[in-house]
């Protein structure tokens, strides 16, 4: 997708503090953290938002959600964390590539 900052990160054209990568997903620290720990999990497949996902993305979405607690624990959030998927302009979405926020203070 042209002009998508997350696609540029996926292609390793823009640097990011990666914490995970496999064939379908990539995770990296948020550049504007809202908590002590704040990272994103994004699919490598360009999906504009959760609202545009179909049953074809069901397995990928499940993989994202199951990866979240594993990475949260590795990043020091053993006692809990928050997740958010901002969807659409009214939902606070700023980057038009599906992404899952995971954040917390690790206390």
Secondary structure, DSSP 4 states (H G I P E B T S, - for coil): -TT-HHHHHHTTSS---EEEE-SSEEEEE-TT-SSSEEEEEEESS----GGG--GGGHHHHHHHHHHHHHHHHHTT-TT--EEE---SGGGT--SSS-EEEEEE---
